[in-house]
Amino acid sequence: MRFLPVNLNALLVELDDLDQTLALLASLRREPIAGIEELVPAARTLLVQFRPSAQSFASLVDAIARRDVSAAAERSDTLVEIPVRYDGEDLAEVAQLLGITPEEVVRRHTGSEYTVAFTGFAPGFGYLVGGHPSLDVPRRATPRTRIAAGSVGLAGTFSGVYPQASPGGWQIIGTTPLAMWDIDRQPPALLQPGFRVRFVDIAAKKIAAGAGASSAGGQKDLQSATPARLPDPSGLHGTALQVLTPGLQTVFQDLGRPGQAGQGVSASGAMDRAACRAASRLVGNAPGHAAGDACLETVNGGLRLQSRGDTVVAVTGAEGPLTLTTAAGRSWPVARWQPLALADGDVLSVGEPVAGTRSYVAVRGGFAVAPVLGSRATDTLARVGPPALAPGDVLAVRPAPRGAIVGPAESPPGDLPTLQADVVLDVVLGPRTDWFTPEALELLARQRWQVTPQSNRVGIRLAGEAPLARAVAGELPSEGTATGAIQVPPSGQPVLFLADHPLTGGYPVIGCVAPHHLDRAGQIPVGAWVRFNPSRAFEPVTV
């Protein structure tokens, strides 16, 4: 085994092959080690996230190295047939790369039986192995910013199906109408580790209605697997906040849903966790996930909320104007980072930030929105959780529990990112620094990187004058990624993964933003300049 640093609270175990990886995963699930909070398996690695207060890097390495990885992984009897229209935009290019015709690509892809090795990247995304050995193609040099749900792709020796529209770098050879992920299905993911999979060409064989997995549960098509809307406002009574305008994007967030990696679900949660906690604290709510209360996270300005009945709110996060307008039309500025009493008909308007980019709105008693997989957070990549707010939405407010008191005004942070000054982020080098040249490591720290408009909750896409050059030009097997990971595609322009990042990725990670700077990263506006301050937390260990 080889142990690679990922962050101050995470390491990557590198093994010889997939069988060893699955054997180690089974061992750690069967006999857990105290302090391990999340396990993310991949092709030949296991990402281990842990609490440094419970385990040191050295003690964890010692404990994991003692595990037996010789046991064979179990294979399910369940067979899932996936109908495919082989009309993908990369089919001709894949055929050219392999020196065969597009028809032969289809024949080879449908002529083998696959096994779901593990899940990751997004909920319902299964990494399939066991296909025709010739189907080994590189990922795209630059990932697409959007790949349609149901897209069937190839990357390295893996096949897979995108469960939702998302960014991605796989070579797309076709599409399927089947929904890979449906939160109303049990289990939500159609493809489970160990399941057998066969692709069927729709053009060559008509699939009978209802055909598919023999024992995998009911299936839905993509159109029927859409997330639920908020409750119908006609059935709501009592206090509420009505959305007049939602701004650029406003979603529910709490501290996320950790511990769901086994279903291919990342933690998600607030981009600025400290600000989210503070907003809940100011109105007397319990911050957190599961039993905690959610806030609204809004990007830039434009959010306008009208109070139905008397409510108490607090706004934290970014620095910027906040305006209260009464039902009679009187307006005046109000302060952030303190409780605000709103009367029936009052309108609260969140203005354009002058520092930071995300604001958090909490309401006393909490929003009456149902949790999904133990959290009220909206994962924009996975489409898990409540939908983004729309004009006219009415957000019901729960009664405040007895004994809950509002908090005193708090001081806002003094170092929010702005467009006027470089934003410095501490970075822990690893796990794949050896995939880059010494000049690239030096350039990572020396060069300024600008945040591009393609950035969002999934990640910050950065652009630098010179790209980061690799020392290794081959394909990296998919492996687990942590929040804050700086992944570098072949273009050399890095992507900094944020709260809604995929669980796994296939481009090497040169470093990871330290945990104490993740909130700062979540507040960086588009157009700002970033500098990295790299250091080494641990040295790689081979056992």
N, C-alpha and C positions, 0 to 999 in steps of 0.2 A: 504494500500500500504506500501511496504517496500523499502527504497532507500539505495542502496549499493554503496560504492565507487569503481570505476574502475580505474581511472587515474585522473590527475589534470584537465582534460578536458572531462571527461566522467563519467556517473553514470548508474547504472542498477536499473530499477524499477521492483520490484517483485510483482506479482499479484496472485490472487487465482487460476485462470485457464486461458485457452486459450481464452475463450470468453471475459473476462475482458481485456486481452492483446490487442486483436483486436479492442475492443471498444476504448481503450485509444489511440491506433495508429490512428484510424479514427478521433478521436477528435483533436489530434495534427496536423494531416494533414489538417483538415478542418479549424482550427483556430490556425495557427502556433504561437509559442512563440519565440520572438526575441532572437537570439543567438544560437538556436538549428541548428546544421549543418547536422546531420544524425540521422536516426531512424532505428534500426534493431530489428524487432519483432522476438519472438521465442515462445516456448511452453507456458510459463507463465511469461515471462520477456520481457522488452523493454529496449534495450541499447540506451542511449541518449548521443550523442556526441555534445559538445557545446563549444562556445568561452568564456573563462573565463573573457575576457575583456567586454563582453556584459551581462553575467549572472554569479552570484556566485552560488556555490552549494546550499546554503540555499535558495536563491530567486527562483531557479529552482525547488527545492523540494516543496516550497510553491505554485508555479504556477501550477505544475503538479497535486498536491494533490487535487486541486479544481475541477479537471475534473470529469465528470460523466462517469463511466465505466459499466453502467447497460444495455446499448443498445446491441441488438443482431447483430452479424455479418451477412452480406448478403451472400447468396449462389447462385452460378451461375447455369444456365440451361445447360451449356456446359458439355458434357460427353466425356471424352477421353478414348479410349480403348488402352491398352498397351499389345501387344503380348509378351509373355515371354517363353524362353526355361528354364525350371527349372533344370538347370545343375550346380548350384552354388557350390563352394567348401565348403561352410558351411552348406549346406542343411541337411546332415546327422547329423551334430552336433546340429543344431537347433531342429531337430526331437528328438534327444536324450534328450536335455534340457527340452523339453515339454512332453516327455514320450509318443510320438505318432510316427507313421511311416512317412517317407518322403512324401508318397503319400497323407497322411492326411494333412500335412503342405501345400501342393499345393492346396488341395481342400479348405482349410480354407482361403488361401490367395486369391484365385480366386472367392470365394463365397461371398465376401463383396464388397460394394461400398465405396470408399474413397473420402475424400475432401482435396484439397490442402489448408492447414492451412496457410502456409507462405513459402517464399523461402529464401535460404541462403546456407551456406557452399561453394557453387560455383554457377555461373550463370546457370539457368535452373534446379537447384536442388530444388525440391518441397518436403516439409515435409507433408506427407499424414497421415490423421487421419481417424478413423471410421472403421477400419478393425475388424476382429474377435477378441474378447476380450482376447482370450487365447494366441494370438501372441504377447507376451511380453517377449522379450529376452534381455539379457545384451549385450553391445558392447564387442568387443574383448579386452582382457586384454592389449595387445600391438597392436597399429594400424599397418596396413600394409603400407609399403612405396609406394605401387602402387596397385590400383584397376582399372580394365579395364573399359573403357567407356561403358555405357549401363548395368552395373552391377545392379541388383535389390537386395536391402538389407533391413534388419530389424534392428531396434535399439530401445529398449524400446518398446513402443506401436506404433512407427512410421514405415511406409514403405517409400521407396524412391528409386530413380534411379540416379546413378552417370552419369552426363552428359559428363564428360571428364575423361580420365585417371588421377588419383590423389591419394594421400594418403587417408586413411580412416580407421575407426574402426568398421563399420557396419558388420553385419553377412550377407554374400552374399549367396542368395538362387537361383539366376538365372540370365539370361541376356536377353536384348531386342535389336532388331536391330534398333529401332526408335531413332532418334536424339532428345534429350531433349533441346538442345541449338543450334541455327543456327543464326548467326549474320545477314544473308541475309533474314531471315524471319521476318515478322512483326506481333506480337512482337517476338523477338528472342526466348523467352522461350516458349516451348510447353505447360508447366503447369503454369497456372496463379492462384494466390490466389482466392479461392472460386470455382474453377473448380471441377467437379466430375470426378472420375477416377475409371476404372475397369481394373483389370489384367486378361488376357486371356491366357490359356495354349496352346502354339503352338502345342504341341503334341496331344492335345485333340480336337482342333478346328482350321482349316486352316483359316487364316485371308485373306479376299479378298484384292486384290491390291487396295491401296488407302483408306482402311478402317481406321477409327480413329475418331478424334474429329469432331463432326458435324459442329461446327462453330469456331474452334480454328485456322483456317488457314492451309495452306499446310504443309505436313510433309516430312521430308527427313530421309534417313537412315544414320547411323553413317559414312559410307564411303564417302557420298556426303557432309557431313557437316564439311569439313576441312577448316582451315584458308587460306586466299589468300596469294600468294607469293608477293614479291616485284615486281615493274614494270619490264617488259621485257627490259633488257639493250639495245637491238637493236633499241628501239624507243626513247632512251634518247640522248639529245644533250646538249652541254654546259658543265660547270664544274661539276665534280663528284668525289667521292672517291670510289675506287674499293677495295673490300675485297680480299686480297691475302690469309690470314689465319684469321679465326675468334677467335682463342684462345679457351679456355674451353667453354665459353658462352658469347656472345655479343648480347644485345638486345637494342631496342630503349626505352628510358625512359624520362618522363618529371615529373611534380609534381602530375600526376595521374588524376583520374576521380572521385572526391568526389561527393556525392549526387546521386549515382546510386544504392543504397542499395535496393530500391524498386524493381529492376530487379534481385536482387541476385548478384550484381556486386560490388566487393570491390574497394577501391580507387586505389590500386596498386601504381605505381610510383617509383621514384628513391629510392634506399636503403639509400643513403647518399644525402639527399635533398640539404644540404648546398653546397656540392661539385658540384652537378648538376647545381644549380643556378650560382655558380662561373664560371663554364666553359662557360655557355651562356653569362654571363656578360663580360667575357674577350674578346669574339669575337664580342661583340656588339649586341647580340640577346636579345630577350625578354624571360626571363625564365618563366616557368609556364605550365599550361594546357590550353585547349581550344585555346586561341589566342597565346600561347607561343610556343617556339621552343624546339624540343627534342634533347637530347644528346644520344650518345652511351654509354651504361654501360657494361663494360667488366670485367670478373672475372679473377683474377691472370694475368699471362702474355700470350703472344702469338698472340695478335691482330696485324696485319700488314695491313696498308692502303696505297694505292698508289693514288696520286693526278692526276686527269685528268684535265688539265688546272691549273691555279693559284688559290690557296685557302688559307684561313687563318683558323687555327684550334687552339684549346687549350685543354690541358689535365690536369685534376685535380683528386682529390680523393686520392687513395693510393700513397705511396711513393715508388719509384722504378726507374730503368733505362728507358730512353726514347731515341731512336736513330733515327736520320734522315740520309737516304741514298739517294744520288742524282741519276739521271738517268745514270750518268757516272760511278757510283760505289763508289764514295767517301762517307765515313760515319763519323759521329761525334755525341757525346752525346748532347742532348738539354734539356732545363729545363722545368719542369712542372709549372703550375700556371702562365703562361704568354702566350700572343698570339704568334703563330708561323706561318710564311709565308712559304707555300709550293709551289714550282715551278712544272710545268708539269713534271710528271714522278717521282717526289720525293716519297720515301717510308718512312712512319712513323711506327716505331716498338715499341710496348709497352712491356717492360720487366717484369720479375717476381717481384712482390712487396717485399720490405723488411719490410714494415709496412702497415697495412690495407690489403684489398683484392680486392676492386673494384675501377676501374678508369673510368673517364668520359671524353668523347671526344665530343667537340662541334665544329661546322664549321660555319664560318661567312655566314649569309644568312639563315641558317637552312637547314635541310634535307627535301627534297620534298617527304614526306610520308604522306598519308592521315590519319586524325584522325579517331578513332573508338569510338563512344559514347563520343565524345568531348575531346578525349585525344589520344596522340600518344604512350602512355605507353604500353609495352607488359606485360600482366598478364600471367605468366607462368602456374599458376594453372588453371585459367579459359579459357586460350587460347583465350583471347580477345586482339586485337591489332596486330601490325606487327609481322611476324615470326622472330625467332632468325636468325642472319646472318649466311650465308654459304659461302664457298670459291667461288669466282667469282661474287658475288653480286656487282652490281654497284649502288651506293647511289647517286642519283641526288641531286644537291645543288641549292637552290633557290637564285636568285639575292638578294644582301643585300639592304634593304630599304634605301632611301635617309635619311641622317642625322644620321644613325647608326654609332657609332664610337667604335673602340676596346678599351678595358679597360687597365689600367696599371697593371703591374705584381702584384700579390698578394702573401701574405705569407701563406704557407701551415700550416695546424694544427699541433701542436706539440705533440699531445697525441693520435696518431693513434694506434690501437691495434697491438700487436706483439705476437710472440710465446715466447718471453723471459720474459714477465712480465704479472702478472694477470691483467685481464681487469675488472675494477669495474664499475658496472651499478647501478644507483639509481633506486629503485623499490617502487612503491606505492602498499601497501598491499590491497587485496580485489579482487573481491567481495566475494570469497568463502573461506576465511581463516578459517571459522568455520568448514569446511570439513576436516581440518587437525589437527593433534595432536599438542600440544604446543611444543613438541620436534621437529616436522617437521618444524615449523616456525623458531625455533632456528637453525636448521640444514640448512635451506635455506640460512641464512646469514653466517654461520660459515664455511660451506663446500665449497671447490673448485669444479667447474663443468667444464668438458672438452667438447669442441665442437667436435662432431663426424662427420665423412665423409658423413653422410646422410643429412647434412644440405644444405639448398639452399635458394632461395628467398621466399619460403613459410614459412620456419621457421628454427631455430637452434635446432637440437636435442642434448641434453646435457646428459652427463653420470657422475654420482657421485659415490663415494665409497659406500655410504649408500643411499637407496631410501627415498623419502618423504612419511611418513606413514599417512594414512587417519584416521580421527576420525569417518567419515561416510562412510560406505561401499556400500551404494546403488547406483542406477543409477541417474545421474543428467539429468533432461530434457534439451534438446538442448537450448542454449541461445547465444546471440550475443557476439562476441569477438572483442577486439580492437587490433590495431597494437601494439606490445610490450607485449601482454598478455602471461603469463607463465602458460601454461596449463599442468596439471599433469594427465596422464593416470594411470590405476591401477598398472602399473609396478613401479610407483614412480619416474621415470626418466623424468624430465620436458622437454617440448618443448616450445621454445620462438618464438612466432608468429612474422613474419616480413611482408614486404610489400604485398606479394601475399597470405596472409593467408586467410582461409575460413571465411565468414561472421559470421557463427555460429559454435558452437562446443558442444560436449556432455561430456567433461571432466572438472572437476572443475578448475578454475583459481585462483591460490594462490596470484598472484600479477601481476603488469604490469610495464614494464620499463617506467620510466618517459619520457615525450616528449623530454626533452633536451638531453637525452642519446640515442634516437632512431638512429640517424646517426652513433653514435659510434657502436651500436649493428650491424648495417648493414655493418661495416668494419671488423668484427671479423673473422680471418682466421680459417680454420679447424685445429684442434689440439691445439688451444689456450685454456687457462684456464680462467674461468669467476668467479667472486665473486659478489654477490648481496648485495646491501646496502639498506635494506628495511626501510620504514617509513609509517606512517598512515597519509593520507591527510585529510580524513573526517571519522567520525564515522557513522555507519549505523543508519538510521532514520526510525521509524515506525509511520505512520500517520493513 
